[in-house]
Amino acid sequence: MIDILMTARTVLKTTPGRWIELADSLPPQLMKEPPAPNEWSALECLQHLIDAERFVFPVRVKALLAGQDFPAYHPDREGAPLNDERLPADLAGEFLALRAESLELLDSVRDGDLARQARHQELGNVSLSELLHEWAGHDLMHTIQAERALMQPFIRGCGPWQIYFKDHWVE
């Protein structure tokens, strides 16, 4: 069994740096390119992580610590619209600042708090430990999703090597 408080914190601390590196290094147009119709671009994944950092995870941690129930979150209805005028590096910087605040909040969580529960509007009773697992997994999932979106132009252009990317091809 992993020490979820330490391990989740490590994942959460690492994620913004990955995004800053991508945003600072890649052309903005590549970050904006969706891998396929109705799929999120890397930039949309980053915007979603910002929304989750602003409206979801810290709010839920506070609710769980207070023993208060909390509503579900629906990113397609409640997320901020992507503003194409902002540079990826600016969004990555915003994410870094929001995440720093979240990490401060996590510093107040103790092992004894992990069993605290509250009711999620759609999922029922959830614990703080389960939320930390979900938060770290959510970070990794959307970072992988973004990197998969970034791969698509390269996969399309690599000719006979495409066969090696079959697990990552987005149709």
N, C-alpha and C positions, 0 to 999 in steps of 0.2 A: 504494500500500500504506500502511495506517495504522500509526502507532506504537502497537501494541497495549498496551504497558505503560502509556503515558501515557493513552491513550483509555479503556481499560478502567478504569483508576483513576478517571478523571473520572466515568464512568458510575456506578461503585460508590460514589463519594463523594456523588453527587447523589441517589441513590435514597432513602436514609433521610429526607432533607428532604421529598421528595414525600410519603412516607408520614406523616410527622409532620403536615404540612399537612392531609392528608385526615383523619387521625384526630382532630386538634384541631378541625376545622371541621364535620365531618358528624355527624349523629345516630348514636349507636352502633347503633341498629336498622338503619339503612341499610347500615352496614358489615357487618352480620351476615346480610343478606338475600341468599340465593343467586339468581342470575339465572334459573335453571330447575332442575328436579329433577336431582340428580346433578352439578351444576355447583358450583364453588367460589365462595363469597362473597368479597368484598374482604378480610374478616377472615381467612378461610381461606388466601387468597393470602399475606397478611402472615405468618401462622403458618408457612406453608411456607418463606417467605424466612428466617424466624428459624431454622427447622430446618436449612436449607441452610447458613446462616451458622455454626451450631453444629457440625454433623456432616459437612458435605460439602466445601465449597470450601476453607476454610483447611486442613483435614485433607489434602486432595489437593495443595495447593500444597506443604505440608511433605513429603509423600510424594515428589512429583516432585523437589524440591530434594535429597532424600536418595537418590533413585534407587530408591525402594521402590514395589512394586506396591500397588494398593488395590482394595477391593471396590466393587461397584455399590451404588447407594443406591436404595431403593424407597420413595418418600414415603408411599404408602398403607399400608405395613406398618411403616415405621420412624419416621415422623413423630410428633411429640407430638400428642396429642388436643387439639382446641381447647377451651379452658376458657372457657365463656361468661361466667364471673364477672369476667374481666379486661376492663378498658376498652381500646378500641382505642388510646388514647393511651399506655397502659402498655406495650402490645405494641410500638408504634412506638418508644418509648423504649428498650426492650430491644434491638430491632433496631439502633438507632443505636449503642448501646454495643458490641454484638457487631461491627458493621461497623467501628467505630473500631479495634478490635483487629485485624481483618482488613487494614485499610489500613496499620497498622503492619507487619504481616507483609509486605505487598506492597512496603513501602519497602526491604526487604532483597533483593528480586529485582532482578537486573541483566539487561541485554539479553543477555548471554552465557548466562543461565539459560534463556531462552525455548525453546531447542532440547532441553532436558533431556526425557527420556522415561521413562515407567513404564507398566506394564501395568494397564489397567482390566479388571476381571473379565469384563465383557461386550463391551466395545468393542475390546479389544486394546491395542496401543501407542498412547499419546496423548502429546502434548507439552505443556509448560507454556504455550506460546503458544496452542495449541488450547483449553486449559482457560480461559485468560483470555478468549478470544473467547466461550466457552460461558457463563462466569460473567456477563459484561456482558449478553449476549443473554438469559440467564435472568432477570436483574433486570428488564430492559425488558419481556420477555414477560409476567411475572406482574404487573407494574404495569399494563400494558395490559389484561390479563385482569381485574384488579380494577376498573379504571375502566369496563370494559365491563359488569361486574356492577352497578356503581353507576348506570349509565345506564338500566338496564331499567325501573325504576319511572317514570322520566321519559318514556321512549319509549312505554310503555303508556298514559300519561296525556296524550299530546300530540295525540290525535285524528288529524285529516287530515295532520298533519306527519309521521306515522310513516313515510310513504314515503321521507322523506329519511334515515332511519336504517336502511334495509334491510341495509346491510353490518354493522350492529352489533347487530341483533336476535338474541337468544338464544331459541331455541324449546325 
